[in-house]
Amino acid sequence: MKVLVSDNLAEVGIKMLRAAKGIQVDVRTGLAPKAIKAAIKDYDALVIRSATQVTETLLRSATRLNSFCFRPSRISGSHWRTWDT
């Protein structure tokens, strides 16, 4: 599983992800929205905190994405419905 961490995350969190068997973690913080949209198609999971905005356009580009970890206030209801369908 390929995981994209697009926001700053404590090093202990990165270490935990990297220690998990079968997970490849790429930390790419500070990406512009267009760069995240271009990159996300290659990942199975997305980890964000507060900088990355998850939009409908981003989710539609995430053809492999099957899970993500987020701070709940970063996703609006309309985007959640898009993700869920």
N, C-alpha and C positions, 0 to 999 in steps of 0.2 A: 504494500500500500504506500503510495506517495502522498506525503502531507506537506502542504504549504503553510508556513507560519508567516503571515504578512504584517503582523504588528509586533511591537516589543513584548517579549515574554520573559519572565524570570529564567535565569539560566537553569535553575533546578527543574523547571517545566520542560525545557528543551532536552535536558539530560534524561528525564523520564520518558519522553517520546522516543528518543534515540535508543534507549535501552530496551524498548519493546521489540520483540521478535517480529520480523517481517515489515517493519516500518522504516521507510526512507524519509527523512525530514530535511526540508529545504527552508532555511530562514532567509526571507527576502523582504526586509522591512523598507519602508519609504517608497514603495512603488507607486507610480501615478495610476489612476483608475484604468487608463488604457493598457498599461503594462500588466496590471493584475488580470484584466479581461483576456489579454493574449496568453498569459501564463496558465490560467486556471484550467484550461482544457486538458492539461497534462497531469492533473492531480485528482486523487480520490477523496481527499479531505482538506478542509481549510480551517485554520485556527486564527481567530482575530480577537482583539480586545476593544479598542475604541477608535482607532484611526481609520481602519478599512470600512468603507460604506458598502454594504451588500445591497445591490439593486437588482431589479428584475433583469436588466441587461446582463449584469454579471452572472446571475444564476443561469440564464439561458446559454451563456458561453461555457458553463461548467458541465460539459457533457459526461465526464467521468465522475463528478462529485457525488458521493453517496453519504457523506456526513460532514458536519462542521461543528466547531466549538466556538461559542460567541458570548458576548455580554448582551443580554436580552434587549437592551434599549437600542441596539444597532440595527435591528431589522423591523421594518414596519409590517403591519398586518397584511397589506397587499402583497408584499414580497414573500411573506410566509406562505400565503395561499399559492403563489406561483411555484414555490419550492415544493409544496405538498402535492401538486398535481402531476 
